[in-house]
Amino acid sequence: MPLTVIVIGCEHSQGLSKKDDRPYNFAQVNYLATNEGWKSEKGECQAVGLDKKQIAMNPNPSLVMAFKELESQFPMMCELHLDADPQNPARNVVVDIKPVKG
């Protein structure tokens, strides 16, 4: 089941770590969601409006290119299609993006 949200863009990072030159390659989708605020024993935040959220994305070059092709249209309502993260099956990653026609 896709996640339907207002997508504002994505980030793709690839290279070698500063610490030990280990390679990295990861991506994240940025989207807007209701700001839930927070509450604890010592206080609370009553939020109004939207908050920027992030979800992991498969760094596949064709998926990154799909986001680049939509760049001039962000923010826009999209369906983010999810699949299990192969490195952590308890977590979802975005594997496709489809604009919602409205």
PEQUI-V348917 format. One record per backbone hydrogen bond with DSSP energy under -0.5 kcal/mol. CO is the residue of the C=O (numbers start at 0). NH is the residue of the N-H. E is the energy in kcal/mol with one decimal. If there is no record, write none. Layout:
CO	NH	E
CO	NH	E
This chain:
1	3	-0.6
2	4	-0.7
2	79	-3.1
4	6	-0.9
4	77	-2.9
5	31	-2.6
6	74	-0.7
6	75	-1.9
8	29	-2.9
10	27	-2.4
12	25	-2.5
14	23	-2.5
16	20	-1.7
21	16	-2.6
23	14	-2.1
25	12	-3.0
26	56	-2.5
27	10	-2.5
28	54	-1.7
29	7	-2.6
29	8	-1.1
30	52	-3.2
31	5	-0.8
32	50	-2.9
33	35	-0.8
37	44	-3.0
39	42	-0.6
42	39	-3.2
44	37	-1.4
44	46	-0.9
48	34	-2.4
50	32	-2.1
52	30	-2.3
54	28	-2.9
55	93	-2.5
56	26	-0.8
59	62	-0.8
59	63	-2.3
60	64	-2.2
61	65	-1.7
62	66	-1.7
63	67	-2.0
64	68	-2.3
65	69	-0.8
66	69	-0.7
66	70	-0.6
67	70	-1.0
69	72	-2.5
69	73	-0.7
70	73	-1.1
75	6	-2.6
76	99	-2.6
77	4	-2.1
77	79	-0.6
78	80	-0.7
78	97	-2.2
79	2	-2.7
80	94	-3.4
80	95	-1.1
82	92	-2.7
84	87	-0.9
87	84	-0.7
87	90	-2.7
90	84	-3.1
92	82	-2.0
93	57	-2.8
95	80	-2.4
97	78	-3.2
98	100	-0.6
